Amino acid sequence: MEIYKIMEKEKALVAFEQYKIRRFYDEQNETWYFSIIDVVAALTDSVNPRDYWFKMKNRVKTEDGFELSTTQTALL
């Protein structure tokens, strides 16, 4: 059974080890969106995952010439 058919709400938390990762399911596009800040926190154990993400985006843009972010707003 597909996970989005199990979900009763559009917004939900998913646990990854001890971290809670915010996510949103867009039923129209059948796509999950995850909070990149929450994912960065879980994968890097950074004290400040927002700053880590900001610095990584700038480094990739400078070194590789492309942007990692879109104009999406933050998940609340």
Rosetta blueprint (number, residue, H / E / L):
1 M L
2 E L
3 I H
4 Y H
5 K H
6 I H
7 M L
8 E L
9 K L
10 E L
11 K E
12 A E
13 L E
14 V E
15 A E
16 F E
17 E L
18 Q L
19 Y E
20 K E
21 I E
22 R E
23 R E
24 F E
25 Y E
26 D E
27 E L
28 Q L
29 N L
30 E L
31 T E
32 W E
33 Y E
34 F E
35 S L
36 I H
37 I H
38 D H
39 V H
40 V H
41 A H
42 A H
43 L H
44 T H
45 D L
46 S L
47 V L
48 N L
49 P H
50 R H
51 D H
52 Y H
53 W H
54 F H
55 K H
56 M H
57 K H
58 N H
59 R H
60 V H
61 K H
62 T H
63 E H
64 D H
65 G L
66 F L
67 E L
68 L L
69 S L
70 T L
71 T L
72 Q L
73 T L
74 A L
75 L L
76 L L
